[in-house]
Amino acid sequence: MNNPRRREFLRTAAAGIGSLAAGAVLRAGGGPGARPGGWHIAPFRFDVTPPVGHSLCGGWIRPVEGVDDPLEAIGFVLLGAGQPIVVCVVDWTGLLNEAHLAWRRALAEAAGTVPERVAVHTVHQHNAPLVCFDAEELAGRQPDLPRIFDRDFHRRCLDAARGAVSAALRSTREVTHVAAGGAVVDRVAGNRRLARDASGRVTKMRGSACKDPALVAMPEGLIDPRLRTVAFFERGRKVVACHYYATHPMSYYGDGRVSSDFCGLARKRLQQDDPECTHLYFTGCAGNLAAGKYNDGSREARLVLTERMHRAMVEADRSLRPEPLALVDWRTEAVLPPPNPALGTSALRELIEKQRDAVVFRLRPAFKLALVRRLERAQPFLLSCLRLNEASVLHLPAEPFVEYQLRAQGRRPKHAVAVAAYGDCGPWYVPTRAEFPAGGYEVEHAFLDPGAEDLFVSAMDRLLG
């Protein structure tokens, strides 16, 4: 990809930190700061439940027929460290490319800040909306395809976001202390890429639900077993608590019943038990992790998984030891990787138009072509890190493999590092370079070049260094 906008990005990056052969990383400042009145926080929440008939997971599963439990967007505005910082997490499958930027802009406008100081994530439940402007426009040219999302509904959600932030800023809480803790999650996540042939290629995927006895009998594999919690306090009162754990958050889906699923249900239960504190849940680097080892897709299994997640959240909460807040630091890194060379635009357009194929095989190419368009515009992905004393919260795009999360934590082994992934989900999966030869579903739907690992790792190291 050699267009003028990309060349300009690379030129700017080279002027700032030097060029990289596989792409570019551009550092965008930060640094600690405090206003004379100290730090304050404004938690907010608003409903983002889609209406009956709305597409779920981008349109290739059954649309909304009913609501088992509502979906929410929850966040906070942190004041006192220069321009306001906004962090928000949404009970949706994903926000991609221009849609993700639209959310950051809307929240920034309402908070009186800039989009570079806004982090927006999705939890990634599948009975929920998946929003990409370009993919919807491409699929919308085919009258026989379902809509990926409803633009009017999405606009109403952005209006609700602005209203919720504006209202929250009228009643802020002082932040005097912070704390970081954690707990081991019992029997939830497992690696889904364990079944391989003699050459090391993935042959079967142990997904979110699994009934194959041979796959269930396999070990958990490489995971991050700990749920991490970072909390803000007003003296002795916990005001906001953020919980982070790496697994695909689905027990079952595709039945048309909207739900925040087991991770969201555990968070809601904790919220009900602790109403004075605003609780947020973030999915970590779960690109190759899911609950299939411990989940057969039944309603009973959802209840069990909810109980296990709730227990870990409670234990992590109990481990918190507040300390006076002395440092707030916000840093960003912009990354512009090249696309996967397998993404040929002509072939993708043909797949979208191929009316004899199943809907899923026509809609997924629309998301791939949307990513190619985005990179042709030289629109980078933004990574960010919020430092609170010695604790770090790393915000990442897409669906990275758990190796990225473990790498980040290894960068600061003596300090708490929480990782929120599923920010801008435009690239879909981000495997490690070593996993591309092994193939499998995640590699098939990895929209970036394998060299993207080097760019993301470099950016993470800078943010945490």
C-alpha positions as CSV (number, residue, x, y, z in Angstrom):
1,M,0.0,0.0,0.0
2,N,1.8,3.1,-1.2
3,N,-0.7,6.0,-1.2
4,P,0.1,9.6,-0.4
5,R,-1.6,9.6,3.0
6,R,0.3,6.5,4.2
7,R,3.6,8.1,3.0
8,E,2.8,11.2,5.0
9,F,2.1,9.2,8.1
10,L,5.4,7.3,7.6
11,R,7.2,10.6,7.0
12,T,5.8,12.1,10.3
13,A,6.6,8.9,12.2
14,A,10.2,9.0,10.9
15,A,10.6,12.6,12.0
16,G,9.4,11.7,15.5
17,I,10.9,8.3,16.4
18,G,12.4,6.9,13.2
19,S,10.9,4.7,10.6
20,L,10.0,1.0,10.8
21,A,10.2,-1.3,7.8
22,A,6.9,-3.1,8.4
23,G,4.9,0.0,9.2
24,A,4.9,2.8,11.6
25,V,4.6,3.7,15.3
26,L,4.0,7.3,16.3
27,R,4.3,8.3,19.9
28,A,1.7,10.9,21.1
29,G,2.9,12.3,24.4
30,G,1.4,12.2,27.8
31,G,3.1,12.7,31.2
32,P,2.0,13.1,34.7
33,G,0.0,16.1,36.0
34,A,-2.4,17.3,38.6
35,R,-4.6,20.3,38.9
36,P,-4.6,22.4,42.1
37,G,-7.9,20.9,43.2
38,G,-6.6,17.3,42.9
39,W,-8.2,14.5,40.9
40,H,-11.9,13.9,40.4
41,I,-13.9,11.2,38.7
42,A,-17.3,11.2,37.0
43,P,-18.8,7.7,36.4
44,F,-21.5,7.4,33.8
45,R,-23.7,4.6,32.3
46,F,-26.4,4.4,29.6
47,D,-28.5,1.8,27.9
48,V,-27.3,0.4,24.5
49,T,-29.8,-2.5,24.1
50,P,-30.8,-3.0,20.4
51,P,-34.4,-3.0,19.4
52,V,-36.3,-6.1,18.1
53,G,-35.2,-6.9,14.6
54,H,-31.8,-5.4,14.9
55,S,-28.9,-7.5,13.6
56,L,-26.7,-9.3,16.1
57,C,-22.9,-10.1,15.6
58,G,-22.9,-8.2,12.3
59,G,-25.9,-9.9,10.7
60,W,-25.0,-13.6,10.3
61,I,-26.8,-14.9,13.4
62,R,-30.5,-14.6,14.3
63,P,-31.5,-10.9,14.9
64,V,-33.1,-9.6,18.1
65,E,-36.2,-11.4,19.1
66,G,-36.2,-10.5,22.8
67,V,-34.0,-9.3,25.6
68,D,-32.9,-11.6,28.5
69,D,-31.0,-8.7,30.1
70,P,-30.2,-5.2,28.9
71,L,-26.9,-4.1,27.4
72,E,-25.0,-1.1,28.9
73,A,-22.2,1.3,28.1
74,I,-20.3,2.2,31.3
75,G,-17.4,4.5,31.8
76,F,-15.8,7.4,33.7
77,V,-14.2,10.8,33.1
78,L,-11.0,11.4,35.1
79,L,-10.2,15.0,35.8
80,G,-7.1,16.7,37.1
81,A,-4.3,15.3,34.9
82,G,-4.4,17.8,32.1
83,Q,-7.2,17.4,29.6
84,P,-9.9,15.0,30.8
85,I,-9.4,11.3,30.3
86,V,-12.4,9.1,29.3
87,V,-12.6,5.3,29.5
88,C,-15.7,3.5,28.4
89,V,-16.7,-0.2,27.8
90,V,-19.7,-1.3,25.8
91,D,-21.7,-4.5,26.0
92,W,-21.4,-5.0,22.2
93,T,-19.6,-7.4,19.9
94,G,-17.4,-4.7,18.5
95,L,-16.8,-1.1,17.3
96,L,-14.7,-1.0,14.2
97,N,-12.7,1.6,12.3
98,E,-14.7,4.8,11.7
99,A,-17.4,3.7,14.2
100,H,-14.9,3.4,16.9
101,L,-13.5,6.8,16.1
102,A,-17.1,8.2,16.2
103,W,-17.5,7.0,19.7
104,R,-14.2,8.5,20.8
105,R,-15.1,11.8,19.2
106,A,-18.6,11.9,20.8
107,L,-17.3,11.1,24.3
108,A,-14.4,13.6,23.8
109,E,-16.8,16.3,22.8
110,A,-19.0,15.8,25.8
111,A,-16.1,15.6,28.2
112,G,-14.3,18.6,26.8
113,T,-11.2,16.7,25.7
114,V,-9.6,15.2,22.6
115,P,-10.2,11.8,21.0
116,E,-6.6,10.8,21.8
117,R,-7.5,10.9,25.5
118,V,-10.5,8.6,25.1
119,A,-10.4,4.7,25.3
120,V,-13.5,2.8,24.1
121,H,-13.7,-1.0,24.4
122,T,-16.4,-3.6,23.8
123,V,-16.8,-6.7,26.0
124,H,-17.4,-8.8,22.8
125,Q,-20.7,-10.7,23.7
126,H,-22.1,-12.1,20.4
127,N,-25.9,-11.6,21.0
128,A,-25.1,-7.9,20.6
129,P,-24.4,-5.3,17.9
130,L,-21.3,-5.2,15.7
131,V,-20.8,-1.8,14.1
132,C,-18.6,-0.9,11.1
133,F,-19.6,2.0,8.8
134,D,-17.6,0.8,5.8
135,A,-18.7,-2.8,6.1
136,E,-22.4,-1.7,6.3
137,E,-22.0,0.5,3.3
138,L,-20.4,-2.4,1.3
139,A,-23.0,-5.0,2.3
140,G,-25.8,-2.5,1.9
141,R,-25.2,-2.5,-1.9
142,Q,-26.5,-6.1,-1.9
143,P,-30.3,-5.9,-1.4
144,D,-30.5,-9.5,-0.4
145,L,-28.0,-9.2,2.6
146,P,-29.2,-8.3,6.1
147,R,-28.1,-4.9,7.5
148,I,-25.0,-5.1,9.7
149,F,-26.4,-2.5,12.1
150,D,-29.1,0.2,12.1
151,R,-27.6,3.7,11.7
152,D,-30.5,5.5,13.5
153,F,-30.1,3.2,16.5
154,H,-26.4,3.9,16.5
155,R,-26.9,7.6,16.4
156,R,-29.3,7.4,19.4
157,C,-26.6,5.6,21.3
158,L,-24.1,8.3,20.6
159,D,-26.6,10.9,21.7
160,A,-27.1,9.0,24.9
161,A,-23.3,8.9,25.4
162,R,-23.0,12.6,25.1
163,G,-25.9,13.1,27.5
164,A,-24.6,10.6,30.1
165,V,-21.1,12.2,30.2
166,S,-22.5,15.7,30.4
167,A,-24.8,14.7,33.3
168,A,-22.0,12.9,35.1
169,L,-19.7,16.0,34.9
170,R,-22.2,17.9,36.9
171,S,-21.6,15.7,40.0
172,T,-18.0,14.5,40.3
173,R,-16.3,12.6,43.1
174,E,-12.8,13.4,44.4
175,V,-10.2,10.7,43.9
176,T,-7.8,10.5,46.8
177,H,-6.6,6.8,46.7
178,V,-6.2,4.0,44.2
179,A,-5.8,0.2,44.5
180,A,-4.9,-2.7,42.3
181,G,-5.7,-6.3,43.2
182,G,-6.6,-9.6,41.7
183,A,-7.8,-13.2,42.0
184,V,-7.5,-16.5,40.2
185,V,-10.6,-17.4,38.1
186,D,-11.6,-21.0,38.7
187,R,-12.4,-23.1,35.6
188,V,-13.5,-20.6,33.0
189,A,-10.9,-19.8,30.3
190,G,-9.0,-22.3,28.1
191,N,-6.9,-22.0,25.0
192,R,-8.9,-22.9,21.9
193,R,-6.0,-23.8,19.6
194,L,-4.7,-27.0,21.2
195,A,-5.8,-29.7,18.7
196,R,-3.0,-29.9,16.2
197,D,-1.6,-32.4,13.7
198,A,2.0,-33.7,13.6
199,S,3.1,-30.6,11.7
200,G,1.7,-28.3,14.3
201,R,-1.3,-27.1,12.3
202,V,-4.6,-26.4,14.1
203,T,-7.1,-29.1,13.2
204,K,-10.1,-28.2,15.5
205,M,-11.1,-25.2,17.6
206,R,-12.4,-25.6,21.2
207,G,-14.7,-22.6,21.0
208,S,-16.9,-20.8,23.4
209,A,-19.0,-23.9,23.9
210,C,-17.8,-27.5,23.3
211,K,-19.3,-31.0,23.4
212,D,-16.4,-32.9,21.9
213,P,-15.1,-35.1,24.7
214,A,-11.6,-35.2,23.3
215,L,-11.3,-31.4,23.1
216,V,-12.9,-31.0,26.6
217,A,-10.3,-33.5,28.0
218,M,-7.4,-31.4,26.8
219,P,-5.7,-29.2,29.3
220,E,-6.5,-25.5,29.7
221,G,-3.3,-24.6,27.7
222,L,-1.8,-21.2,27.8
223,I,-4.1,-18.6,29.5
224,D,-3.8,-15.8,32.0
225,P,-5.7,-17.3,35.0
226,R,-6.0,-14.0,37.0
227,L,-8.7,-11.4,37.0
228,R,-7.3,-8.0,37.8
229,T,-9.1,-5.1,39.5
230,V,-8.1,-1.4,39.5
231,A,-10.2,0.9,41.7
232,F,-10.6,4.6,42.5
233,F,-11.4,5.7,46.1
234,E,-12.7,8.9,47.6
235,R,-10.9,8.5,50.9
236,G,-12.3,5.2,52.3
237,R,-15.2,4.9,49.8
238,K,-14.7,2.9,46.6
239,V,-16.1,5.0,43.7
240,V,-15.2,3.1,40.5
241,A,-13.8,-0.4,40.1
242,C,-12.5,-1.8,36.8
243,H,-12.3,-5.6,36.3
244,Y,-10.1,-7.3,33.6
245,Y,-10.1,-10.9,32.5
246,A,-9.1,-12.7,29.3
247,T,-11.7,-15.0,27.7
248,H,-14.3,-14.8,25.0
249,P,-17.3,-13.9,27.1
250,M,-20.0,-16.1,25.5
251,S,-21.7,-19.2,26.9
252,Y,-24.2,-19.5,24.1
253,Y,-25.6,-17.2,21.4
254,G,-27.4,-17.2,18.1
255,D,-30.9,-17.6,19.6
256,G,-32.0,-14.0,19.1
257,R,-32.0,-13.3,22.9
258,V,-30.0,-10.2,23.8
259,S,-27.7,-10.8,26.8
260,S,-24.6,-9.4,28.4
261,D,-23.7,-13.1,29.0
262,F,-21.8,-14.6,31.9
263,C,-19.2,-11.9,32.3
264,G,-21.8,-9.1,32.1
265,L,-24.1,-11.0,34.4
266,A,-21.4,-11.4,37.0
267,R,-20.6,-7.7,36.8
268,K,-24.3,-6.8,37.2
269,R,-24.6,-9.1,40.2
270,L,-21.5,-7.3,41.8
271,Q,-23.1,-4.0,40.9
272,Q,-26.3,-4.9,42.7
273,D,-24.4,-6.0,45.8
274,D,-22.2,-2.9,45.8
275,P,-24.4,0.0,44.4
276,E,-22.3,2.8,45.8
277,C,-19.5,1.9,43.3
278,T,-19.6,1.9,39.5
279,H,-18.2,-1.5,38.3
280,L,-16.8,-1.9,34.7
281,Y,-15.8,-5.2,33.1
282,F,-13.1,-5.4,30.3
283,T,-12.2,-8.4,28.2
284,G,-8.4,-8.8,28.0
285,C,-6.4,-10.4,25.2
286,A,-8.7,-13.3,24.4
287,G,-8.2,-13.9,20.7
288,N,-7.2,-17.5,21.4
289,L,-9.1,-18.1,24.6
290,A,-12.7,-19.2,25.3
291,A,-14.8,-21.1,27.9
292,G,-15.3,-24.3,25.8
293,K,-13.4,-26.6,28.2
294,Y,-15.9,-25.8,30.9
295,N,-19.0,-24.9,28.9
296,D,-21.3,-27.2,26.9
297,G,-23.5,-24.3,25.8
298,S,-26.4,-25.0,28.1
299,R,-28.4,-22.5,30.2
300,E,-27.1,-24.3,33.3
301,A,-23.5,-23.7,32.2
302,R,-24.1,-20.0,31.8
303,L,-25.2,-19.9,35.5
304,V,-22.1,-21.8,36.6
305,L,-19.7,-19.5,34.6
306,T,-21.5,-16.4,36.0
307,E,-21.0,-17.7,39.5
308,R,-17.3,-18.4,39.0
309,M,-16.7,-15.0,37.4
310,H,-18.6,-13.2,40.2
311,R,-16.6,-15.1,42.9
312,A,-13.4,-14.0,41.3
313,M,-14.6,-10.3,41.2
314,V,-15.5,-10.4,44.8
315,E,-12.2,-11.9,45.8
316,A,-10.3,-9.4,43.7
317,D,-12.3,-6.6,45.4
318,R,-11.4,-7.9,48.8
319,S,-7.7,-7.9,47.9
320,L,-7.7,-4.1,47.2
321,R,-5.4,-2.1,49.5
322,P,-6.0,1.6,48.8
323,E,-2.9,3.9,48.7
324,P,-2.8,7.7,48.3
325,L,-2.9,8.7,44.6
326,A,0.3,10.4,43.7
327,L,0.6,10.0,39.9
328,V,-1.7,10.0,37.0
329,D,-0.1,9.5,33.6
330,W,-1.8,9.0,30.2
331,R,0.3,8.0,27.2
332,T,-0.6,6.9,23.6
333,E,1.0,5.2,20.7
334,A,-0.4,5.3,17.1
335,V,0.3,2.2,15.1
336,L,-0.2,1.8,11.3
337,P,0.4,-1.8,10.3
338,P,0.1,-3.1,6.7
339,P,-2.9,-5.4,5.8
340,N,-2.7,-9.1,5.5
341,P,-1.3,-9.7,1.9
342,A,-4.1,-12.3,1.4
343,L,-6.7,-9.5,1.3
344,G,-7.2,-8.9,-2.3
345,T,-9.8,-6.2,-2.9
346,S,-11.2,-7.6,-6.2
347,A,-11.6,-11.1,-4.7
348,L,-13.3,-9.7,-1.6
349,R,-15.8,-7.7,-3.7
350,E,-16.7,-10.9,-5.6
351,L,-17.3,-12.8,-2.4
352,I,-19.7,-10.1,-1.1
353,E,-21.6,-10.2,-4.4
354,K,-21.8,-14.0,-4.6
355,Q,-25.5,-14.6,-4.0
356,R,-25.3,-18.4,-3.8
357,D,-23.0,-18.3,-0.8
358,A,-24.3,-18.3,2.8
359,V,-24.7,-14.9,4.4
360,V,-21.8,-15.3,6.8
361,F,-19.4,-15.9,3.9
362,R,-20.5,-12.7,2.2
363,L,-20.6,-10.4,5.2
364,R,-17.1,-11.3,6.6
365,P,-15.4,-10.2,3.4
366,A,-17.1,-6.8,3.9
367,F,-15.3,-6.4,7.2
368,K,-12.0,-7.4,5.5
369,L,-12.5,-4.9,2.8
370,A,-13.4,-2.2,5.3
371,L,-10.1,-2.8,7.0
372,V,-8.2,-2.4,3.7
373,R,-10.1,0.8,3.0
374,R,-9.1,2.1,6.5
375,L,-5.4,1.4,6.0
376,E,-5.6,3.1,2.6
377,R,-6.8,6.2,4.4
378,A,-3.7,5.8,6.6
379,Q,-5.9,5.8,9.7
380,P,-3.8,4.4,12.5
381,F,-4.8,2.3,15.6
382,L,-4.4,4.0,18.9
383,L,-3.0,2.2,21.9
384,S,-3.0,3.9,25.3
385,C,-1.9,3.4,28.9
386,L,-3.2,4.9,32.1
387,R,-0.7,4.9,34.9
388,L,-2.0,5.2,38.4
389,N,1.0,5.3,40.8
390,E,2.8,2.0,39.9
391,A,-0.3,0.3,38.4
392,S,-0.8,0.4,34.6
393,V,-3.9,-0.1,32.5
394,L,-3.1,-0.9,28.9
395,H,-5.7,-0.3,26.2
396,L,-5.3,-2.4,23.0
397,P,-7.3,-2.7,19.8
398,A,-8.7,-5.8,18.2
399,E,-8.6,-9.4,19.4
400,P,-4.9,-10.1,20.4
401,F,-3.8,-13.5,21.4
402,V,-3.1,-13.9,25.2
403,E,0.6,-13.9,24.5
404,Y,0.4,-10.1,24.1
405,Q,-1.1,-9.7,27.6
406,L,1.4,-12.0,29.2
407,R,4.2,-10.0,27.4
408,A,2.8,-6.7,28.8
409,Q,2.7,-8.1,32.3
410,G,6.2,-9.4,32.0
411,R,7.4,-5.9,31.1
412,R,6.6,-4.7,34.6
413,P,6.7,-7.9,36.7
414,K,6.8,-6.2,40.1
415,H,3.7,-4.0,39.4
416,A,0.1,-4.5,38.5
417,V,-0.6,-4.4,34.8
418,A,-4.2,-4.8,33.7
419,V,-5.0,-5.2,29.9
420,A,-8.2,-4.2,28.1
421,A,-8.4,-5.4,24.5
422,Y,-11.3,-5.2,22.0
423,G,-10.8,-1.4,21.5
424,D,-11.0,-0.7,17.8
425,C,-11.9,-4.1,16.4
426,G,-11.2,-3.3,12.8
427,P,-8.3,-5.9,12.4
428,W,-10.3,-8.7,14.0
429,Y,-7.8,-11.2,15.3
430,V,-4.1,-10.4,16.0
431,P,-2.2,-13.6,16.3
432,T,1.5,-13.8,17.1
433,R,3.7,-14.1,14.1
434,A,4.6,-17.6,15.2
435,E,1.0,-18.8,15.0
436,F,0.4,-17.9,11.4
437,P,1.9,-21.1,10.0
438,A,-0.4,-23.1,12.3
439,G,-3.5,-21.8,10.5
440,G,-6.9,-22.1,12.1
441,Y,-10.0,-19.8,12.3
442,E,-8.2,-17.0,14.0
443,V,-5.4,-16.8,11.4
444,E,-8.0,-17.1,8.6
445,H,-9.6,-14.0,10.1
446,A,-6.5,-12.0,10.9
447,F,-6.7,-8.9,8.7
448,L,-3.2,-7.6,9.4
449,D,0.2,-8.7,8.2
450,P,2.0,-11.1,10.5
451,G,4.6,-8.3,11.1
452,A,2.0,-6.3,13.0
453,E,3.2,-8.2,16.1
454,D,6.5,-6.2,16.0
455,L,4.6,-2.9,15.8
456,F,2.2,-3.7,18.6
457,V,4.9,-5.1,20.9
458,S,7.1,-2.1,20.3
459,A,4.2,0.3,21.1
460,M,3.3,-1.7,24.2
461,D,6.9,-1.6,25.4
462,R,7.0,2.2,25.0
463,L,3.8,2.7,26.9
464,L,4.9,0.5,29.8
465,G,8.6,1.3,29.8
